[in-house]
Amino acid sequence: MAVHKLSTLLKFTCDITILAPDIIEEIGKDSRLTLRIKHYEKEDLLNFHIVYACTNDKTVNATIKKDANSLGLLVNVADDPELCDFVSPAIYKDDYITVAVGSNAQDVKKAIQIRNRIKIILEDDKLI
């Protein structure tokens, strides 16, 4: 889940900090990221503007949400739309074209399917 969110975010910025007690190899090799290998503490949220909580532990995600909101930060809790302050749409970005399809977290799979159809159309258009 974190890898997918990360791949999308990296299309728009490389000012990303990953905090986790363990970092998978796929993420650890990306030199564009700042890695902080440690367990979460509320103080880790200082100096950030938005937060994605993408752990496999719902209790940790809920704690991050509560702590971030107490600091005035917006939070997206992966796979838990009820805890999200904002939702991320399904995004396709290529060069100067960006397409975003949102469902307000009500039907993420359908939004991804529509995004993928649009992606095919745009990629086919390049062949002309």
Steps between C-alpha positions, in 0.01 A plus 500: 500500500779747587694417184203585279432832677869581480527434127215743437635770731846483342349610168425837661769555764816345636476675837377186677602356834425137580485401866480133591674249726583294189539619143448256215783478249293649217456823697841502665683520168324819386748785550225763464356409839596594853483184712454499877519145628331508838168445676244780474479776762278810488807725476579338163215704348655838575598707195275313256187622321317181403532142615422164343455227762566178311591247764352152526394580857160673528577610858820676391317661206225629733762638739679677215166647389417629850850642556519664156159664540600633843790674321274635225627259233294331232512121494420229250467162669547230238208262462292682765298781337316576826828621652611703196503878496546475124497225242746447219350442158625240253759701308664457161784742422705510184709801412264800520175300506351404835167322538341437839193285558342514843216321670524665843631164621163339424614282209879510471516196272264660249699826507818301427328315215387828343846653545655196331261530204592866461869408523460252212328764286771759569782253437338384175467864395881535521538240227318718246 
